[in-house]
Amino acid sequence: MSLTRDVSACFSGSESSHVCYFRSLTVVSNQLRIFDAAARGTSSTPFSNEPIRIASSFIPGKPLLWRVVVPRSPGLMAHLVLESDVHSLLKLDMPVSTALTARYHRKGSSSSAAAFGGGGGSGLSPGKAGNRSLSQSKTPSKTPGKNGKGRCTPSKPGGDRFIPSRNNKQLEVASFLLSKENEPVDPNVSTVSDMTSFYNDLPIYVAGYFYRGSRWYSACLKFPSSVQGYHNSLKVLYSHVPTPVSAKKTRYISSLPERILDAPDLRNDFYLNLLDWSSQNLLAVALHNSVYLWNATHGDIIFLMKLEQEEDYVCSVNWSKDGNFIAIGTSEGKVQLWDVEHQKRLRCMASHTSRVGALSWNSHILSSGSRSGHIHHHDVRVADHHIFTLTGHSQEVCGLKWSPDGKYLASGGNDNLVYVWPGVQEGSNQSAIHCFNTHQGAVKALAWCPWQTNVLASGGGTSDRHIRIWNANTGACISSFDTESQISSLVFAPNYKELVSGHGYAHDSLIIWKYPSMTKVVELSGHEGRVLNLTMSPDCSTIASVAADETVRLWKCCELDPVKKKAKERMAKSSTSIIHQGIR
């Protein structure tokens, strides 16, 4: 007889024989044979040699059932109960009836269990409560094992519960069987041989072995292929697909400026530098022959100075590192130094013969570049301020920047050249360290990387349109790419390690690039004329841009996340305390 999971058996403990109903069976030599896989692996054992009686029952529209009457046999009984339990577990649509009951349930049913066990030891089934004695069901009065009188672990396996291994293959087969049960009976399958062959082809999993047809397979081997035409509609329920890691949350960058300031009479001149932001949060802008300050903290506007001659105009402005002084270059070739707190001019330094379009501070040294192509170093502490002259450019110097560590000075001119000069030292050679001639247009846009002080970014004008990244130590070009627009200004944003560029024809916009990959993060449009200058707020969260449309726009595009901002403040506070302790 070949057992399947579609087993429906009835057992009576008082009769001398058992009546079982099966949907398929195989009789060999008038003996009922089953596989005792739980005890003997793949061997087959005849549990009864007495004659068996078989009858069939067929009702239209119902599955064909076989009625088998076999003599009473303890081994056969145990195996059939085991098969029935396995079938119940795999069917997944009914509670587990043979699970171990709770202690209070066992106490309540102790009398009935004793009565059932009194009928004869041969009628007990594995996993039933009748296998346990009445004394074992009661709570012991003393701790078991104390004084050597405690109970020993029962040697009989009747108290254990069979727990099958439910893997994915079992669940798929169970789902297939459930779907077959709910399907109507195929009218073409009408013979006993067809029904038997159909159920014999179904795989069975018992005690770690697969049974299919007439063979047993070890569970460690590959599961046999499914029946032809089998479709697992519930596969998605048991498929384990790891949840993808959510994309990293990106910051929100508004496409609109946070604030717009009017800048009437602003000179639309590509070669001038008319905007700068101090460390004390004061924004300076040059409007024709006047300089105005805007307090970004309180929103106040301060008029600082105005040139005496109406035809003269301001060409450049640049704040000192501490934010107390501002240098102003004029069209007369003079450089004025102003005390902002007292709104007082400290001195006027005349050394150039033409307008001063670029200024840059390095401690007490102020460097100025003029239309003549010369660069002058001024020591503002002494009366004879002019200490060095750097010659290299043949046309107007329109870009001038000191590196954050004061080691290098970069200059760009209308002659399409970029020079890197050494720091100011008494008696040292002031010849250029590097000269970069790869740009095809005027180089006004220069910026030093604050976290890599030897990295310089330069941008070309309308004829070039390229941003190039240089290593000032070696003179090598790290990267170069075409922006397809005139580049008027560059500034590094340390909060997110980005590079911001201001553009004239034909974009008239700001573009944020991720450094060093130089992939575009966002483009900020809003100006109705070419962007002339960019500058960054002292907290590195806001970019100010001034354009030919006579407006100054503030873009809050680099603001730190509040959590990161607090962490950065804590680090700065701890480093400050360490410095103070060292000074003490």
Beta strands, then each sheet from edge to edge (+ up, - down):
strand 1: 7-10
strand 2: 17-22
strand 3: 32-35
strand 4: 44-48
strand 5: 53-57
strand 6: 65-71
strand 7: 204-206
strand 8: 209-212
strand 9: 215-218
strand 10: 259-262
strand 11: 275-277
strand 12: 282-287
strand 13: 290-295
strand 14: 301-306
strand 15: 314-319
strand 16: 325-330
strand 17: 334-339
strand 18: 344-350
strand 19: 356-362
strand 20: 365-370
strand 21: 374-379
strand 22: 386-391
strand 23: 397-402
strand 24: 408-413
strand 25: 418-422
strand 26: 434-436
strand 27: 443-448
strand 28: 455-460
strand 29: 466-471
strand 30: 476-482
strand 31: 487-493
strand 32: 498-503
strand 33: 509-514
strand 34: 519-525
strand 35: 531-536
strand 36: 543-547
strand 37: 551-555
sheet 1: 1+ 2- 6+ 5-
sheet 2: 3+ 4-
sheet 3: 7+ 8- 9+
sheet 4: 10+ 37- 36+ 35-
sheet 5: 11+ 12- 13+ 14-
sheet 6: 15+ 16- 17+ 18-
sheet 7: 19+ 20- 21+ 22-
sheet 8: 23+ 24- 25+ 26-
sheet 9: 27+ 28- 29+ 30-
sheet 10: 31+ 32- 33+ 34-
end
